[in-house]
């Protein structure tokens, strides 16, 4: 299954790492565009002077790890699309050009289901997608979550609870399930 990842699910590190890790173990293929990655780099400026530089380094690693995931399209595709926010058309265009099965986003109202259905797409929020991954491959997904949890604890120097980490990452239902499976 091909998943177009919107900027809002790529930029938060824990969410991105969990989505990519689950994709690896479940066999999903993530997609994005140059525009989506550029939005990530620009948004990272908000965290300080090194934010954009760090994001660009992470983008380079992402491109190396998933070399066929970046989608491009002709301008005519984007021009024919309608969404409530014109600035989101590039996301839908990437999903269509990449033959994505699902658009993974936190912005449900910006991507009306009827518009997506017309293009042969559906959308899911990352929490629902990760629950789906866990239900189909509980052991593998739990291992990914635990690896991310341990790395966050190591790199932050903070002792997190696994539930709190994934809840803070805007994955509350997944946090609940994964915290029960790792205890």
C-alpha positions as CSV (number, residue, x, y, z in Angstrom):
1,X,0.0,0.0,0.0
2,X,1.3,3.5,-0.9
3,X,0.9,6.3,1.6
4,X,1.2,10.0,0.8
5,X,2.5,11.6,4.0
6,X,1.5,15.2,4.5
7,X,3.9,17.7,6.0
8,X,2.0,17.7,9.3
9,X,2.8,14.0,9.8
10,X,6.4,14.2,8.6
11,X,7.6,17.1,10.7
12,X,7.0,15.9,14.2
13,X,10.0,13.5,14.6
14,X,8.3,10.8,16.7
15,X,5.3,10.6,14.5
16,X,7.5,10.5,11.3
17,X,9.8,7.8,12.8
18,X,6.8,5.7,13.9
19,X,5.1,6.0,10.5
20,X,8.3,5.1,8.6
21,X,9.2,2.3,11.0
22,X,5.7,0.8,10.7
23,X,5.9,1.2,6.9
24,X,9.1,-0.9,6.9
25,X,7.7,-3.7,9.0
26,X,4.2,-3.8,7.4
27,X,5.3,-3.4,3.8
28,X,3.8,0.0,3.1
29,X,5.5,2.5,0.9
30,X,5.6,6.2,2.0
31,X,5.5,9.0,-0.6
32,X,6.1,12.7,-0.4
33,X,7.1,15.6,-2.8
34,X,9.8,18.1,-2.9
35,X,7.2,20.7,-1.9
36,X,6.2,18.7,1.2
37,X,9.8,18.3,2.3
38,X,10.4,22.0,1.7
39,X,7.4,22.9,3.9
40,X,9.0,20.7,6.6
41,X,12.3,22.6,6.3
42,X,10.6,26.0,6.5
43,X,8.4,25.0,9.5
44,X,11.5,23.8,11.3
45,X,12.8,27.4,11.4
46,X,10.4,28.0,14.2
47,X,12.4,25.9,16.7
48,X,15.5,28.1,16.4
49,X,18.5,29.0,14.4
50,X,19.5,25.4,13.7
51,X,16.0,24.0,13.1
52,X,16.1,24.3,9.3
53,X,19.6,23.0,9.1
54,X,18.7,20.0,11.2
55,X,15.5,19.4,9.1
56,X,17.5,19.5,5.8
57,X,19.9,16.9,7.2
58,X,17.0,14.7,8.2
59,X,15.5,15.3,4.7
60,X,18.7,14.1,3.1
61,X,18.7,10.9,5.3
62,X,15.0,10.4,4.4
63,X,15.7,10.7,0.7
64,X,18.6,8.2,1.0
65,X,16.6,5.7,2.9
66,X,13.6,5.9,0.6
67,X,15.1,6.9,-2.8
68,X,11.9,6.3,-4.9
69,X,9.5,8.0,-2.5
70,X,9.7,11.6,-3.9
71,X,6.9,12.3,-6.3
72,X,6.7,15.0,-9.0
73,X,4.0,15.9,-11.5
74,X,3.1,18.2,-14.3
75,X,1.7,21.6,-13.3
76,X,-1.6,20.8,-15.1
77,X,-2.5,18.2,-12.6
78,X,-2.3,20.6,-9.6
79,X,-4.1,23.3,-11.6
80,X,-7.2,21.1,-12.1
81,X,-7.6,20.2,-8.5
82,X,-9.9,21.9,-5.9
83,X,-9.5,21.8,-2.2
84,X,-10.8,24.2,0.5
85,X,-7.2,25.5,0.9
86,X,-5.6,26.2,-2.4
87,X,-2.2,25.8,-0.7
88,X,-2.9,22.1,-0.1
89,X,-3.4,21.2,-3.8
90,X,0.2,20.1,-4.1
91,X,-0.4,17.4,-1.5
92,X,-3.3,16.0,-3.4
93,X,-1.4,16.2,-6.7
94,X,1.5,14.2,-5.1
95,X,-1.0,11.6,-3.9
96,X,-2.5,11.3,-7.4
97,X,0.8,11.3,-9.2
98,X,2.2,8.7,-6.9
99,X,-0.9,6.4,-7.2
100,X,-1.2,6.6,-3.4
101,X,-3.9,4.5,-1.7
102,X,-4.1,6.7,1.3
103,X,-3.4,10.3,2.2
104,X,-2.0,10.4,5.8
105,X,-2.8,13.8,7.4
106,X,-4.0,15.5,10.5
107,X,-5.9,18.0,8.5
108,X,-9.1,16.2,7.7
109,X,-11.2,19.3,6.9
110,X,-8.6,20.4,4.3
111,X,-9.0,17.1,2.4
112,X,-12.8,16.4,2.0
113,X,-13.4,12.7,1.6
114,X,-15.7,13.2,-1.4
115,X,-12.9,15.1,-3.2
116,X,-10.4,12.3,-2.4
117,X,-12.9,9.6,-3.5
118,X,-13.2,11.2,-6.9
119,X,-9.5,10.8,-7.2
120,X,-9.5,7.2,-6.0
121,X,-8.1,8.1,-2.6
122,X,-9.0,8.0,1.0
123,X,-7.4,9.6,4.1
124,X,-6.5,8.5,7.5
125,X,-4.9,10.2,10.5
126,X,-1.6,8.7,11.6
127,X,-3.1,7.4,14.9
128,X,-5.7,5.3,13.0
129,X,-3.0,4.1,10.5
130,X,-0.7,3.0,13.3
131,X,-3.5,1.2,15.1
132,X,-4.1,-0.6,11.8
133,X,-0.4,-1.5,11.6
134,X,-0.4,-2.7,15.2
135,X,-3.5,-4.9,14.7
136,X,-1.9,-6.6,11.7
137,X,1.7,-6.9,13.0
138,X,1.6,-6.4,16.8
139,X,5.1,-7.7,17.6
140,X,6.9,-5.9,14.8
141,X,5.1,-2.6,15.4
142,X,5.7,-2.8,19.2
143,X,9.4,-3.4,18.5
144,X,9.6,-0.3,16.3
145,X,7.8,1.8,19.0
146,X,10.1,0.5,21.7
147,X,13.2,1.4,19.6
148,X,11.9,4.9,19.0
149,X,11.0,5.2,22.7
150,X,14.5,4.1,23.8
151,X,16.2,6.5,21.3
152,X,14.1,9.5,22.4
153,X,15.0,8.7,26.1
154,X,18.7,8.4,25.2
155,X,18.9,11.5,23.0
156,X,16.7,13.7,25.2
157,X,18.3,12.6,28.5
158,X,14.8,12.4,29.9
159,X,13.0,9.4,31.2
160,X,9.7,9.2,29.3
161,X,6.8,6.9,29.9
162,X,6.0,5.2,26.6
163,X,2.4,6.3,26.8
164,X,3.3,9.9,27.4
165,X,5.8,10.0,24.5
166,X,3.3,8.7,21.9
167,X,0.4,10.7,23.4
168,X,2.5,13.9,23.1
169,X,3.3,12.9,19.5
170,X,-0.4,13.2,18.8
171,X,-1.0,9.4,18.7
172,X,-3.3,9.0,21.7
173,X,-5.0,5.7,20.7
174,X,-1.8,4.1,19.5
175,X,-0.1,5.3,22.8
176,X,-2.7,3.5,24.8
177,X,-2.4,0.2,22.9
178,X,1.4,0.3,22.7
179,X,1.8,1.1,26.4
180,X,-0.3,-2.0,27.3
181,X,1.7,-4.2,25.0
182,X,5.1,-3.2,26.3
183,X,4.3,-3.5,30.0
